[in-house]
Every structure is written in C-alpha cells, then in structure tokens.
C-alpha cells in the first residue's frame, strides 16, 4: 500500500514518543522495529511508520469534547443540589468515551508489523500472522484466525462512488481521444490542434496524478498500501511472532466509574 494518508502502532496503552520521519509521518519509537532503532539493524525499517487516522473523526472528537466540557462545566459551576454531581459523573463518562471513538483510533505499520488501536483494545500483529486486509463496508484485519475491525480507516461509500465515476470518465476520455487520433490520421493532439486545446493525458488523470482528483477512495488506498507492506514482509525474519491483543483499561475504567456514579446518584436521589 503506497503513501500514507495520515492515519497511526503503539502496542501499549499509552502512546510512545513520536518523531517525524523523512516522509512527514510520525514514528512511534516505542514500537519494536520502528524508526529510532539503531540504523543498520534488522529491526530498523529505514523510515518512520506509516500512520493512518481519520482527520474528520479527530475534528469531530475535538468539537464534541469541547461541548461536553462546556455544558458539564457550566452545570458543575452553576448547578444546584445534585446537578453538579450528575454533571461531574457525566464528564467522567463522556471524556474517555468520546476520545475513544474519535481521537484515539489509529493504525501504524512498518515492515515488520501492523498496530491497530480501536476504541477499547489494541492489536499488534506481525505480518506473518496477517491473513487478509479488506475494505468492504468497513476495513477488516484477519490475523491468526481472528477478525478485527479497523476503526481508524473509515470507509466512505460516497467517496468510493466518486472515485469510480472519475475512472469511468477517464476511460471515456481516453477512448474519445483515441478515436479522434484515428480520424485525424494518428495526430497526437486532440481535435483543434496543440494551439487551441491543452494536451490531455488520460492515463495520468486516471492514476490521480498532479492536478487531478484521486481515482481511488482513501480507505481503499490505505488498504492497498498495507497489503504492499504485508507482501514485502514475507521473507523478513523480524516479521514474525504472536498476535498481541490488549484491552485499553485506561479508557474502560473511567467509563465504568462514570456509569456507576450516575447509577448511584439516581438511586440516592
């Protein structure tokens, strides 16, 4: 799967320190085999991890967190009776819950392994254990006989339809230009000559070249890039090991506390 589009492995509950890589992506130096290892070692991929996350999800998460802080903070400061306690319990519940589904999901991949952080658990899978990656209605990772949803790479059916239409239009333009060249005796310019119309390169347009809209949906492009990494890791001795699944208790615990606090307040009140 080719260039990253900005989505992020750290197989731990707390994210590792990130340093910029040569391609502008963030490298998690806490990952085994991530950039930041000693150059020239087998574990060093030679560049920063490819990082994937939903920009729209992060934007929505920041907005929702700001609204939660505003409303709950106002209720805590201005409320009477049990209202401040309800607001405080709601804040303890909402902050980690909103962050878990919007800001925290990330996918990071290097030549050895892929890391997927979902709302309530993180999955670290060496490429030797990855059986398939596919984007249908959602992106799914199959590793070691189990299926995991990938929250950090949302699938947009509208974007996929637009990309399909662009490909169809590019193919139609190519067929039209070919027929015009045939009628013009093999001229390499469209009807009207080089001085009247810009020369068209349908192949570059279909490939999403510079100045043209991308002809593949972002989720499909990310999955293609990850598949390329998986195929390149087939003969790497460092791309082996067990699949690690860790529950993010630092997210789950405050959510449970918030729910219990609201239940206790409802019973007492």
MIGU-143514 format. One line per field, with one value per residue: residue number from 0; residue in one letter; chain; z negated, x negated, y negated of N, C-alpha, C in turn. Coordinates in Angstrom, 3 decimals. Example, Ala and Ser with C-alpha at 12.3 -4.5 7.8 and 13.67 -1.06 7.14 Angstrom:
! MIGU-143514
drenmi = 0|1
vexmar = A|S
migu = A|A
n_w = -7.800|-7.080
n_u = -13.190|-12.850
n_v = 5.690|2.250
ca_w = -7.800|-7.140
ca_u = -12.300|-13.670
ca_v = 4.500|1.060
c_w = -7.800|-7.870
c_u = -13.200|-12.900
c_v = 3.300|-0.030
This chain:
! MIGU-143514
drenmi = 0|1|2|3|4|5|6|7|8|9|10|11|12|13|14|15|16|17|18|19|20|21|22|23|24|25|26|27|28|29|30|31|32|33|34|35|36|37|38|39|40|41|42|43|44|45|46|47|48|49|50|51|52|53|54|55|56|57|58|59|60|61|62|63|64|65|66|67|68|69|70|71|72|73|74|75|76|77|78|79|80|81|82|83|84|85|86|87|88|89|90|91|92|93|94|95|96|97|98|99|100|101|102|103|104|105|106|107|108|109|110|111|112|113|114|115|116|117|118|119|120|121|122|123|124|125|126|127|128|129|130|131|132|133|134|135|136|137|138|139|140|141|142|143|144|145|146|147|148|149|150|151|152|153|154|155|156|157|158|159|160|161|162|163|164|165|166|167|168|169|170|171|172|173|174|175|176|177|178|179|180|181|182|183|184|185|186|187|188|189|190|191|192|193|194|195|196|197|198|199|200|201|202|203|204|205|206|207|208|209|210|211|212|213|214|215|216|217|218|219|220|221|222|223|224|225|226|227|228|229|230|231|232|233|234|235|236|237|238|239|240|241|242|243|244|245|246|247|248|249|250|251|252|253|254|255|256|257|258|259|260|261|262|263|264|265|266|267|268
vexmar = X|X|X|X|X|X|X|X|X|X|X|X|X|X|X|X|X|X|X|X|X|X|X|X|X|X|X|X|X|X|X|X|X|X|X|X|X|X|X|X|X|X|X|X|X|X|X|X|X|X|X|X|X|X|X|X|X|X|X|X|X|X|X|X|X|X|X|X|X|X|X|X|X|X|X|X|X|X|X|X|X|X|X|X|X|X|X|X|X|X|X|X|X|X|X|X|X|X|X|X|X|X|X|X|X|X|X|X|X|X|X|X|X|X|X|X|X|X|X|X|X|X|X|X|X|X|X|X|X|X|X|X|X|X|X|X|X|X|X|X|X|X|X|X|X|X|X|X|X|X|X|X|X|X|X|X|X|X|X|X|X|X|X|X|X|X|X|X|X|X|X|X|X|X|X|X|X|X|X|X|X|X|X|X|X|X|X|X|X|X|X|X|X|X|X|X|X|X|X|X|X|X|X|X|X|X|X|X|X|X|X|X|X|X|X|X|X|X|X|X|X|X|X|X|X|X|X|X|X|X|X|X|X|X|X|X|X|X|X|X|X|X|X|X|X|X|X|X|X|X|X|X|X|X|X|X|X|X|X|X|X|X|X|X|X|X|X|X|X
migu = A|A|A|A|A|A|A|A|A|A|A|A|A|A|A|A|A|A|A|A|A|A|A|A|A|A|A|A|A|A|A|A|A|A|A|A|A|A|A|A|A|A|A|A|A|A|A|A|A|A|A|A|A|A|A|A|A|A|A|A|A|A|A|A|A|A|A|A|A|A|A|A|A|A|A|A|A|A|A|A|A|A|A|A|A|A|A|A|A|A|A|A|A|A|A|A|A|A|A|A|A|A|A|A|A|A|A|A|A|A|A|A|A|A|A|A|A|A|A|A|A|A|A|A|A|A|A|A|A|A|A|A|A|A|A|A|A|A|A|A|A|A|A|A|A|A|A|A|A|A|A|A|A|A|A|A|A|A|A|A|A|A|A|A|A|A|A|A|A|A|A|A|A|A|A|A|A|A|A|A|A|A|A|A|A|A|A|A|A|A|A|A|A|A|A|A|A|A|A|A|A|A|A|A|A|A|A|A|A|A|A|A|A|A|A|A|A|A|A|A|A|A|A|A|A|A|A|A|A|A|A|A|A|A|A|A|A|A|A|A|A|A|A|A|A|A|A|A|A|A|A|A|A|A|A|A|A|A|A|A|A|A|A|A|A|A|A|A|A
n_w = 0.000|0.975|0.542|-2.754|-4.295|-6.492|-8.985|-12.540|-15.013|-18.341|-20.583|-23.134|-26.054|-26.593|-24.339|-22.479|-22.288|-19.588|-16.569|-13.786|-10.538|-7.471|-5.483|-6.455|-8.143|-11.402|-13.668|-15.857|-18.392|-20.383|-19.440|-18.590|-16.187|-15.000|-13.396|-14.752|-15.992|-16.175|-13.361|-10.564|-11.816|-11.923|-12.743|-12.080|-10.081|-8.359|-7.785|-8.985|-10.714|-8.798|-9.093|-9.907|-10.292|-11.045|-9.907|-9.872|-11.933|-14.140|-14.171|-14.676|-17.173|-18.804|-18.730|-19.956|-22.479|-23.416|-23.590|-25.537|-27.760|-28.072|-28.587|-30.766|-32.538|-32.995|-34.298|-36.593|-37.848|-38.077|-38.802|-41.066|-44.078|-43.354|-40.803|-40.053|-40.755|-39.110|-36.667|-36.921|-37.072|-34.544|-32.989|-33.606|-32.417|-29.699|-28.566|-28.214|-26.659|-24.313|-23.314|-22.828|-20.608|-18.611|-18.593|-19.445|-17.848|-15.660|-13.117|-12.715|-10.784|-9.951|-8.249|-9.645|-11.286|-12.010|-13.708|-15.406|-16.868|-18.431|-19.758|-22.335|-22.568|-21.658|-18.892|-17.940|-15.281|-13.788|-10.385|-9.375|-10.576|-9.584|-7.725|-5.920|-4.559|-4.114|-2.567|-2.851|-3.731|-5.990|-7.204|-7.570|-9.464|-9.311|-11.349|-12.573|-12.538|-13.533|-13.397|-13.116|-13.513|-11.920|-13.133|-12.634|-9.947|-8.170|-5.954|-3.141|-1.306|0.493|1.316|2.561|4.714|6.119|6.855|8.523|10.587|11.607|12.671|14.692|16.303|17.057|18.576|20.602|21.742|22.698|24.644|26.390|27.223|28.504|30.656|31.995|32.693|34.465|36.534|37.308|38.524|36.910|35.329|32.452|30.966|29.545|31.295|32.993|32.567|31.223|30.444|29.693|27.792|24.586|24.195|23.468|20.990|20.441|19.016|16.922|15.604|14.811|13.019|10.922|10.932|10.564|10.114|10.753|9.607|7.029|8.006|6.473|3.541|0.239|-1.875|-0.460|0.786|-1.430|-2.400|-0.228|-0.385|-2.825|-2.211|-0.369|-2.058|-3.629|-1.741|-1.103|-3.405|-3.557|-3.478|-5.585|-8.498|-10.860|-10.875|-12.351|-14.976|-17.839|-17.775|-19.454|-21.720|-23.512|-26.040|-26.461|-29.317|-30.606|-29.318|-29.538|-32.330|-33.523|-32.176|-33.160|-35.854|-35.651|-34.741|-36.943|-38.921|-38.057|-38.271|-41.040|-42.003|-40.933|-42.362|-45.029|-44.902
n_u = -0.787|-0.868|-1.714|-1.349|1.647|2.120|3.038|2.513|-1.084|-1.235|-1.753|-0.898|0.870|0.438|-0.568|-3.614|-6.611|-6.672|-8.382|-9.219|-9.353|-11.222|-9.306|-7.435|-5.649|-4.593|-6.716|-6.589|-8.596|-8.461|-7.668|-8.655|-11.156|-10.557|-11.293|-14.090|-15.344|-18.622|-20.451|-20.803|-20.349|-18.467|-15.921|-15.326|-13.285|-14.090|-12.684|-10.124|-7.188|-4.280|-1.390|2.006|5.033|8.303|9.000|11.336|12.703|11.096|11.440|14.223|14.242|12.739|14.446|16.795|15.779|15.128|17.702|18.834|17.232|17.916|20.763|21.007|19.166|20.330|22.673|21.565|20.436|22.562|24.800|27.346|28.097|28.121|27.269|24.597|23.089|24.152|23.361|20.595|20.167|21.129|19.226|16.901|17.641|18.116|15.810|13.573|15.025|15.868|13.361|12.266|13.657|13.204|10.733|8.601|8.439|6.186|3.868|0.783|-2.003|-4.837|-7.683|-7.709|-5.445|-1.934|-0.002|2.981|5.129|8.078|11.283|11.556|9.564|6.240|4.426|1.640|-0.006|-2.288|-3.435|-3.581|-1.505|0.742|3.574|5.416|6.430|9.059|11.349|14.584|17.700|16.582|13.194|11.390|9.280|7.738|6.171|4.187|6.340|8.474|10.857|10.635|11.994|11.129|11.007|9.773|9.580|11.940|14.575|15.807|18.614|19.653|17.365|16.066|17.804|17.564|14.858|14.988|16.586|14.842|12.818|14.251|14.926|12.357|11.548|13.449|12.725|10.210|10.850|12.282|10.312|8.610|10.175|10.434|7.758|7.401|9.170|7.941|5.698|3.708|2.717|1.179|2.480|5.532|8.667|8.525|5.960|2.605|2.406|4.910|6.117|5.432|3.057|4.086|3.677|4.927|4.186|2.558|4.399|6.271|4.744|4.630|2.865|0.735|2.617|4.989|8.035|8.047|8.316|9.114|10.668|9.933|9.838|9.603|7.166|5.439|5.663|4.586|1.938|1.129|1.338|-0.740|-2.943|-2.626|-3.065|-5.721|-6.968|-7.188|-9.529|-10.981|-12.803|-12.233|-9.567|-7.821|-6.089|-3.803|-0.301|0.717|3.152|4.516|6.492|7.758|7.636|7.314|9.033|11.473|11.900|12.493|14.906|16.588|16.583|17.876|20.444|21.292|21.278|23.342|25.471|25.514|26.080|28.631|30.027|29.691|30.798
n_v = 1.215|-2.148|-5.584|-7.010|-8.213|-9.622|-8.366|-6.101|-2.120|-1.499|0.691|0.353|-0.789|-3.484|-5.988|-5.899|-7.933|-10.199|-10.798|-12.865|-11.439|-10.854|-11.025|-12.703|-11.521|-10.333|-8.705|-6.007|-5.523|-3.709|-1.301|2.025|2.376|-0.028|-3.210|-4.759|-2.790|-1.317|-2.311|-0.178|2.199|5.322|4.855|2.315|0.348|-1.617|-3.890|-6.131|-4.887|-4.072|-5.960|-6.038|-7.707|-9.020|-12.122|-13.659|-12.383|-13.035|-15.808|-15.973|-14.736|-16.508|-18.716|-17.663|-16.996|-19.534|-20.664|-18.958|-19.554|-22.233|-22.280|-20.461|-21.575|-24.082|-23.238|-22.116|-24.334|-26.173|-24.765|-23.376|-21.541|-18.124|-18.391|-19.378|-17.083|-15.084|-16.181|-16.081|-13.298|-12.618|-13.887|-12.450|-10.069|-10.785|-12.042|-10.097|-8.272|-9.639|-10.392|-7.870|-6.888|-8.718|-10.311|-8.640|-6.162|-4.542|-3.537|-2.031|-1.118|0.834|2.325|4.749|5.239|4.617|2.242|1.760|-0.425|-0.391|-1.588|-0.226|1.685|2.738|3.989|5.779|7.057|9.183|9.259|11.819|13.147|12.012|12.550|11.454|8.284|6.147|3.873|3.352|2.664|1.777|1.520|4.463|6.553|9.625|11.856|14.451|16.238|14.758|12.030|8.515|5.310|2.239|-0.773|-3.204|-3.712|-4.835|-3.798|-5.318|-5.233|-7.055|-8.479|-6.383|-5.854|-8.264|-8.124|-5.889|-6.937|-8.874|-7.269|-5.953|-8.175|-9.006|-6.801|-6.960|-9.436|-8.752|-6.843|-8.479|-10.332|-8.571|-7.720|-10.155|-10.641|-8.568|-9.275|-11.635|-10.821|-9.749|-11.820|-13.291|-15.131|-16.491|-17.138|-20.228|-20.947|-21.659|-24.308|-25.218|-23.628|-22.205|-19.657|-16.397|-13.938|-11.070|-8.759|-9.628|-11.182|-9.251|-7.875|-9.526|-11.691|-14.642|-17.558|-16.343|-14.804|-12.310|-8.883|-6.798|-5.639|-6.880|-4.971|-2.551|-3.027|-3.170|-0.533|0.849|-0.072|1.035|3.735|3.978|3.579|5.874|7.909|7.399|8.147|10.875|12.453|11.507|12.031|10.765|10.206|11.792|13.638|13.684|12.670|9.807|8.786|6.220|4.933|1.659|0.547|-1.851|-3.480|-2.157|-1.931|-4.606|-5.064|-3.057|-3.841|-6.332|-5.531|-3.965|-5.947|-7.664|-5.873|-5.397|-7.973|-8.275|-6.347|-7.186|-9.704
ca_w = 0.000|1.290|-0.510|-3.833|-4.170|-7.758|-9.997|-13.286|-16.029|-19.584|-21.202|-24.554|-26.384|-26.412|-23.073|-22.626|-21.768|-18.135|-15.930|-12.359|-9.638|-6.243|-4.617|-7.119|-9.029|-12.778|-14.000|-17.262|-18.739|-21.375|-18.744|-18.146|-14.755|-14.459|-13.174|-16.073|-16.338|-15.668|-11.909|-10.067|-12.442|-11.182|-13.177|-11.634|-8.775|-7.482|-7.694|-10.038|-10.481|-8.086|-10.103|-9.331|-11.217|-10.416|-10.210|-10.202|-13.252|-15.139|-14.228|-15.373|-18.573|-19.500|-18.873|-20.958|-23.794|-23.831|-24.000|-26.804|-28.812|-28.237|-29.242|-32.090|-33.393|-33.404|-35.284|-37.839|-38.487|-38.294|-39.199|-42.468|-44.511|-42.815|-39.410|-39.826|-40.845|-37.857|-35.603|-37.097|-36.668|-33.079|-32.409|-33.747|-31.438|-28.302|-28.039|-27.617|-25.655|-23.065|-22.810|-22.366|-19.312|-17.623|-18.531|-19.716|-16.842|-14.810|-12.539|-12.364|-10.136|-9.471|-7.502|-10.470|-11.936|-11.939|-15.009|-15.264|-18.132|-18.351|-20.969|-23.618|-22.594|-20.651|-18.277|-17.276|-14.524|-12.805|-9.048|-9.126|-11.130|-8.907|-6.652|-4.900|-4.856|-3.083|-2.836|-2.279|-4.417|-6.944|-6.997|-8.442|-9.525|-9.770|-11.789|-13.454|-12.552|-14.116|-12.626|-13.887|-12.805|-11.952|-13.297|-12.231|-8.490|-7.820|-4.539|-2.630|-0.062|1.416|1.892|3.462|5.930|6.865|7.462|9.644|11.696|12.208|13.504|15.893|17.146|17.636|19.643|21.719|22.405|23.424|25.857|27.294|27.807|29.420|31.889|32.703|33.295|35.618|37.629|37.724|39.143|35.945|34.651|31.023|30.298|29.727|32.393|32.734|32.632|29.967|30.071|29.275|26.619|23.790|24.439|22.402|20.685|19.662|18.111|15.699|14.891|14.174|11.912|9.851|10.956|10.077|10.735|10.995|8.393|6.846|8.613|5.565|2.225|-0.718|-2.606|0.449|0.994|-2.645|-2.441|0.787|-0.905|-3.864|-1.544|0.194|-3.177|-4.013|-0.732|-1.175|-4.659|-3.540|-3.725|-6.668|-9.721|-12.001|-10.750|-12.916|-16.382|-18.122|-17.742|-20.805|-21.892|-24.847|-26.337|-26.935|-30.595|-30.972|-28.737|-30.037|-33.767|-33.836|-31.649|-34.154|-37.038|-35.346|-34.718|-38.320|-39.670|-37.662|-38.844|-42.490|-42.200|-40.628|-43.469|-46.228|-44.703
ca_u = 0.000|-1.762|-1.982|-0.406|2.562|2.302|3.772|1.276|-1.006|-1.951|-1.017|-0.741|1.992|0.028|-1.269|-5.029|-7.051|-6.648|-9.334|-8.903|-10.173|-11.570|-8.147|-6.484|-4.780|-5.061|-7.251|-6.453|-9.845|-8.242|-7.372|-9.805|-11.382|-10.187|-12.405|-14.562|-16.263|-19.966|-20.474|-21.526|-19.909|-17.399|-14.621|-15.139|-12.654|-14.717|-11.867|-9.120|-5.996|-3.138|-0.393|3.332|6.110|9.375|8.928|12.698|13.015|10.390|12.108|15.496|13.959|12.353|15.653|17.673|15.146|15.283|19.101|19.041|16.593|18.670|22.053|20.825|18.501|21.321|23.568|20.825|20.218|23.786|25.915|27.747|28.500|27.310|26.894|23.138|22.566|24.523|22.520|19.239|20.192|21.271|17.945|16.003|18.090|18.102|14.492|12.871|15.860|15.776|11.989|12.007|14.268|12.912|9.347|7.599|8.208|5.029|3.171|-0.622|-2.560|-6.214|-7.943|-7.633|-4.161|-0.893|0.604|4.324|5.730|9.524|11.750|11.402|8.436|5.203|3.979|0.342|-0.124|-3.372|-2.882|-3.482|-0.244|1.855|4.124|6.043|6.876|10.028|12.234|15.927|18.417|15.587|11.896|11.253|7.989|7.782|4.841|4.169|7.660|9.488|11.167|10.638|12.399|10.139|11.782|9.037|9.695|13.361|14.906|16.828|19.193|19.784|16.044|15.775|18.589|16.949|13.626|15.387|17.030|13.663|12.150|15.072|14.780|11.011|11.531|14.220|11.902|9.133|11.433|12.627|9.084|8.083|10.966|10.078|6.441|7.562|9.780|7.020|4.524|2.655|2.202|1.103|3.203|6.979|9.186|8.303|4.536|1.927|2.540|6.261|6.513|4.357|2.872|4.690|3.050|5.929|3.595|2.135|5.607|6.866|3.895|4.676|1.627|0.777|3.636|6.215|8.636|7.667|9.270|9.344|11.095|8.819|9.782|9.059|5.742|4.724|5.611|3.613|0.597|0.841|1.116|-2.084|-3.859|-2.497|-3.718|-7.166|-7.494|-7.088|-10.822|-11.695|-12.811|-11.736|-8.118|-7.185|-5.745|-2.375|0.588|0.950|4.396|4.502|7.644|7.368|8.321|7.245|10.241|12.658|12.096|13.273|16.268|17.324|16.753|18.912|21.754|21.637|21.572|24.683|26.443|25.594|26.794|30.047|30.609|29.714|31.718
ca_v = 0.000|-3.241|-6.553|-7.086|-9.324|-10.254|-7.644|-5.836|-1.137|-1.518|1.772|0.130|-1.632|-4.866|-6.126|-6.168|-9.215|-10.207|-11.683|-12.940|-10.658|-11.550|-11.251|-13.575|-10.770|-10.241|-7.391|-5.641|-4.879|-2.672|-0.045|2.796|2.278|-1.327|-4.101|-5.126|-1.716|-1.578|-2.128|0.968|3.437|5.998|4.365|0.940|0.333|-2.582|-5.095|-6.178|-4.069|-4.651|-6.291|-6.273|-8.043|-9.785|-13.555|-14.113|-11.842|-13.839|-17.111|-15.787|-14.425|-17.735|-19.530|-17.049|-17.139|-20.929|-20.853|-18.256|-20.348|-23.476|-22.056|-19.853|-22.553|-25.084|-22.617|-21.946|-25.631|-26.937|-23.911|-23.297|-20.210|-17.024|-18.671|-19.348|-15.715|-14.425|-16.721|-15.553|-11.888|-12.593|-14.296|-11.294|-9.075|-11.235|-12.400|-8.945|-7.606|-10.397|-10.296|-6.505|-6.618|-9.761|-10.776|-7.609|-5.115|-4.796|-2.378|-2.261|0.075|0.794|3.561|5.949|5.498|3.592|1.956|1.202|-0.832|-0.600|-2.274|0.457|2.616|2.547|5.243|5.722|8.306|9.315|9.503|13.259|13.619|11.338|13.383|10.608|6.921|5.797|2.741|3.506|1.601|1.298|2.167|5.621|7.222|11.016|12.276|15.616|16.855|13.881|10.833|7.284|4.107|1.166|-1.995|-4.400|-3.917|-4.725|-3.565|-6.229|-4.724|-8.190|-8.717|-5.272|-6.053|-9.366|-7.624|-5.039|-7.793|-9.508|-6.264|-5.762|-9.361|-8.991|-5.794|-7.502|-10.451|-8.079|-6.247|-9.573|-10.859|-7.569|-7.769|-11.399|-10.465|-7.686|-10.047|-12.692|-10.212|-9.449|-13.006|-13.102|-16.194|-16.445|-17.946|-21.639|-21.193|-21.968|-25.713|-25.554|-22.849|-21.630|-18.237|-15.612|-12.650|-10.348|-7.773|-10.325|-11.595|-8.081|-7.444|-10.513|-12.440|-16.010|-18.373|-15.593|-14.268|-10.907|-7.956|-5.680|-6.115|-6.898|-3.704|-1.537|-3.324|-2.767|0.928|1.256|-0.342|2.023|5.024|3.954|3.829|7.279|8.747|7.181|8.698|12.335|13.092|10.828|12.850|9.985|10.006|12.977|13.519|13.848|11.507|9.283|8.028|5.612|4.077|0.331|0.356|-3.268|-4.087|-1.451|-2.161|-5.812|-4.932|-2.261|-4.689|-7.327|-4.860|-3.605|-7.173|-8.110|-4.926|-5.646|-9.240|-8.055|-5.569|-8.013|-10.838
c_w = 0.000|0.234|-1.551|-3.650|-5.513|-8.626|-10.927|-13.997|-17.258|-20.382|-22.670|-24.785|-26.181|-25.158|-23.325|-22.069|-20.264|-17.615|-14.454|-11.535|-8.378|-5.356|-5.306|-8.062|-10.422|-13.060|-15.486|-17.673|-19.818|-20.745|-18.439|-16.645|-14.177|-14.200|-14.511|-16.630|-15.786|-14.177|-11.541|-10.730|-11.676|-11.532|-12.660|-10.259|-7.832|-7.287|-8.773|-9.675|-9.639|-9.093|-9.431|-10.442|-10.506|-10.851|-10.597|-11.576|-14.359|-15.299|-14.992|-16.855|-19.377|-19.738|-19.958|-22.366|-24.321|-24.302|-25.345|-27.964|-29.102|-29.048|-30.649|-33.050|-33.881|-34.467|-36.630|-38.589|-38.881|-38.813|-40.695|-42.793|-43.982|-41.387|-39.193|-39.872|-39.611|-36.714|-35.699|-36.682|-35.153|-32.399|-32.466|-32.727|-30.005|-27.759|-27.460|-26.521|-24.308|-22.464|-22.214|-20.957|-18.240|-17.478|-18.604|-18.627|-15.877|-14.277|-12.234|-11.786|-9.752|-8.768|-8.312|-10.969|-11.692|-13.317|-14.768|-16.651|-17.885|-19.646|-22.272|-23.658|-21.479|-20.177|-17.595|-16.607|-13.617|-11.443|-8.755|-9.636|-10.427|-7.715|-5.555|-5.471|-3.757|-3.541|-2.112|-2.833|-5.535|-6.645|-8.030|-8.314|-10.050|-10.090|-12.772|-13.624|-13.148|-13.288|-13.553|-12.996|-12.958|-11.966|-12.692|-10.740|-8.104|-6.325|-4.157|-1.302|0.956|2.092|2.885|4.776|6.779|7.564|8.661|10.839|12.385|13.110|14.799|16.850|17.810|18.769|20.858|22.482|23.225|24.718|26.877|27.978|28.811|30.745|32.688|33.372|34.540|36.812|38.169|38.312|38.178|35.256|33.144|30.247|30.482|30.903|32.048|32.708|31.316|29.511|29.507|28.028|25.904|24.115|23.225|22.224|19.818|18.666|16.802|14.893|14.163|12.983|10.767|9.775|10.465|10.840|11.030|9.691|8.244|7.357|7.752|4.202|1.224|-1.490|-1.729|0.687|-0.226|-2.731|-1.407|0.293|-1.967|-3.267|-0.918|-0.893|-3.595|-3.028|-0.776|-2.408|-4.675|-3.915|-4.852|-7.937|-10.931|-11.960|-11.271|-14.395|-16.587|-17.958|-19.180|-20.810|-23.336|-24.994|-26.910|-28.215|-31.053|-30.317|-29.357|-31.494|-34.062|-33.290|-32.635|-35.412|-36.810|-35.343|-36.130|-39.145|-39.336|-38.255|-40.340|-42.782|-41.939|-41.761|-44.718|-46.098|-44.660
c_u = -0.823|-1.877|-0.911|0.506|2.824|3.274|2.779|1.158|-1.717|-1.270|-0.828|0.444|1.635|-0.809|-2.723|-5.381|-7.119|-7.658|-9.052|-9.876|-10.451|-10.392|-7.095|-5.562|-5.393|-5.539|-7.104|-7.684|-9.673|-7.926|-8.651|-9.944|-10.999|-11.440|-12.816|-15.431|-17.630|-20.014|-21.305|-21.142|-18.759|-16.041|-14.327|-14.504|-13.267|-13.894|-10.799|-7.922|-4.983|-2.011|0.923|4.314|7.093|9.302|10.302|13.116|12.349|11.068|13.428|15.274|13.582|13.574|16.573|17.085|15.284|16.711|19.376|18.436|17.388|19.941|21.880|20.131|19.450|22.267|22.872|20.700|21.515|24.947|26.175|28.154|27.554|26.838|25.384|22.547|22.924|23.620|21.095|19.160|20.306|19.960|16.937|16.361|17.815|16.699|13.746|13.684|15.760|14.376|11.712|12.531|13.878|11.420|8.337|7.412|7.083|4.503|1.747|-1.171|-4.004|-6.500|-7.803|-6.235|-3.192|-0.269|1.943|4.845|7.187|10.002|11.408|10.290|7.466|4.709|2.643|0.097|-1.347|-2.779|-2.760|-2.165|0.972|2.303|4.762|6.348|7.843|10.898|13.547|16.772|17.564|14.285|11.743|9.853|8.207|6.364|4.982|5.568|8.765|9.661|11.240|11.085|11.311|10.894|11.093|9.132|11.159|13.557|16.039|17.352|19.355|18.453|15.681|16.538|17.998|15.677|13.942|15.839|15.846|12.926|12.914|14.930|13.409|10.919|12.313|13.439|10.800|9.651|11.764|11.388|8.488|8.837|10.659|8.713|6.530|8.126|8.835|5.729|3.376|2.077|2.207|1.819|4.699|7.405|9.031|6.829|3.939|2.123|3.898|6.696|5.289|4.257|3.355|3.927|4.015|5.320|3.172|3.338|6.239|6.054|3.881|3.404|1.817|1.818|4.913|6.739|8.242|8.746|9.486|9.709|9.953|8.701|9.190|7.569|4.923|4.586|4.618|2.185|0.196|0.603|-0.277|-3.117|-3.822|-3.212|-5.231|-7.791|-7.535|-8.400|-11.608|-11.660|-12.277|-10.229|-7.344|-6.879|-4.250|-1.604|0.880|2.229|4.453|5.723|7.160|8.139|8.304|8.372|11.490|12.954|12.874|14.701|17.135|17.584|17.852|20.303|22.200|22.001|22.974|25.734|26.616|26.360|28.288|30.741|30.751|30.732|33.146
c_v = -1.270|-4.293|-6.622|-8.243|-9.945|-9.528|-6.953|-4.574|-1.579|-0.460|1.560|-0.762|-3.094|-4.957|-6.447|-7.520|-9.144|-11.204|-11.710|-12.117|-11.421|-11.816|-12.093|-12.863|-10.717|-8.832|-7.157|-4.861|-3.839|-1.332|0.708|2.666|0.952|-2.131|-4.667|-4.016|-2.065|-1.321|-0.914|2.265|4.025|5.434|2.970|0.916|-0.678|-3.836|-5.021|-5.304|-4.818|-4.809|-6.652|-6.614|-8.951|-11.238|-14.085|-13.599|-12.642|-15.195|-17.011|-15.508|-15.655|-18.617|-18.975|-17.150|-18.563|-21.205|-20.182|-19.032|-21.614|-23.233|-21.479|-20.819|-23.626|-24.518|-22.436|-23.263|-26.330|-26.097|-23.914|-21.857|-19.146|-17.277|-18.693|-17.937|-14.897|-14.891|-16.191|-14.087|-11.757|-12.958|-13.149|-10.211|-9.519|-11.478|-11.194|-8.261|-8.313|-10.297|-8.919|-6.267|-7.638|-10.056|-9.637|-6.562|-5.485|-3.471|-2.815|-0.968|-0.181|2.119|4.839|6.276|4.357|3.467|1.267|0.843|-1.187|-1.252|-1.567|1.499|2.286|3.910|4.987|7.067|8.274|9.683|10.993|13.832|13.010|12.169|12.551|9.238|6.549|4.640|2.985|2.366|1.015|2.025|3.273|6.209|8.633|11.452|13.426|16.216|16.008|12.625|9.628|6.125|3.044|-0.167|-3.211|-4.690|-3.760|-4.554|-4.504|-5.690|-5.852|-8.487|-7.617|-5.411|-7.176|-8.913|-6.729|-5.850|-8.461|-8.524|-6.047|-6.946|-9.391|-7.978|-6.272|-8.554|-9.818|-7.463|-7.323|-10.126|-9.879|-7.591|-9.036|-11.283|-9.585|-8.446|-11.113|-12.124|-10.010|-10.654|-12.786|-14.198|-16.012|-17.302|-19.414|-21.973|-21.629|-23.397|-26.062|-24.800|-22.301|-20.148|-17.449|-14.316|-11.851|-9.376|-8.428|-10.751|-10.427|-7.620|-8.431|-11.312|-13.852|-16.786|-17.642|-15.035|-12.796|-9.974|-6.731|-6.257|-5.979|-5.586|-2.598|-1.762|-2.896|-1.252|1.449|1.055|0.690|3.400|5.092|4.223|5.295|8.188|8.599|7.830|10.216|13.017|12.429|11.680|12.102|9.791|11.204|12.732|13.686|12.543|11.092|8.447|7.540|4.715|2.755|0.003|-1.094|-4.064|-3.466|-1.814|-3.444|-5.770|-4.155|-3.083|-5.715|-6.721|-4.509|-4.838|-7.693|-7.195|-5.158|-6.929|-9.075|-7.299|-6.430|-9.135|-10.411
